[in-house]
Amino acid sequence: MEVEARTADISRGGVGLIHSQFIPPGTHLAVKFPAEGSEKVVHGVVRYCRHIGGIQHRIGVQFI
C-alpha cells in the first residue's frame, strides 16, 4: 500500500505523520523522503496511530 502523508515532525529515531487513514500499530512502512534530485527510502514501523479530529490521524513511525 502506498499513501501520501504530511510530515509533522522528524528526529533521528522516527517521524510523525498526519494522514487521513488509520494505520494499525505494528504496520511496517517504507517512508520516502525527497533528497537532492532523488528519493531516500527509510524503513519503519508504526508505533501509534491516534485520531486527532475530522479524518486526521497522527501516526508515530519508528525507524528500523
C-alpha positions as CSV (number, residue, x, y, z in Angstrom):
1,M,0.0,0.0,0.0
2,E,1.3,3.4,-0.9
3,V,0.0,6.6,0.7
4,E,1.0,10.2,0.9
5,A,1.1,11.9,4.3
6,R,2.2,15.2,5.7
7,T,5.3,15.2,8.0
8,A,4.5,16.7,11.4
9,D,8.0,16.2,12.9
10,I,11.1,14.2,12.4
11,S,14.0,13.0,14.5
12,R,16.9,10.6,14.3
13,G,14.6,7.8,15.6
14,G,11.4,8.4,13.7
15,V,8.9,10.6,12.1
16,G,5.4,11.9,13.0
17,L,2.9,11.9,10.1
18,I,-0.5,13.3,9.6
19,H,-2.8,11.1,7.4
20,S,-6.5,10.6,6.6
21,Q,-6.5,6.9,7.3
22,F,-5.9,4.8,10.4
23,I,-2.8,2.7,10.0
24,P,-2.5,0.0,12.7
25,P,0.4,-0.1,15.1
26,G,2.9,-2.8,14.1
27,T,2.5,-2.0,10.3
28,H,5.8,-1.9,8.5
29,L,6.3,1.0,6.2
30,A,8.8,2.3,3.7
31,V,8.9,6.1,4.1
32,K,10.2,8.1,1.1
33,F,11.9,11.5,1.5
34,P,13.0,13.7,-1.3
35,A,16.8,14.0,-1.4
36,E,18.8,16.1,-3.8
37,G,17.1,15.0,-7.1
38,S,16.2,11.6,-5.9
39,E,14.4,9.8,-3.0
40,K,15.7,8.4,0.2
41,V,13.8,5.4,1.5
42,V,13.8,4.6,5.2
43,H,12.1,1.6,6.7
44,G,10.0,2.0,9.9
45,V,7.2,0.5,12.0
46,V,4.0,2.3,13.2
47,R,4.2,2.6,17.0
48,Y,0.9,4.5,17.4
49,C,-2.0,6.0,15.4
50,R,-4.3,8.5,17.1
51,H,-7.4,10.2,15.8
52,I,-6.8,14.0,16.1
53,G,-10.1,15.3,14.6
54,G,-12.2,15.0,11.5
55,I,-10.5,12.4,9.3
56,Q,-7.0,13.3,10.5
57,H,-4.7,10.8,12.3
58,R,-1.4,11.4,14.0
59,I,1.0,8.4,13.2
60,G,4.2,7.8,15.0
61,V,6.7,5.8,13.0
62,Q,10.0,4.4,14.5
63,F,12.8,3.9,12.0
64,I,14.2,0.4,12.0
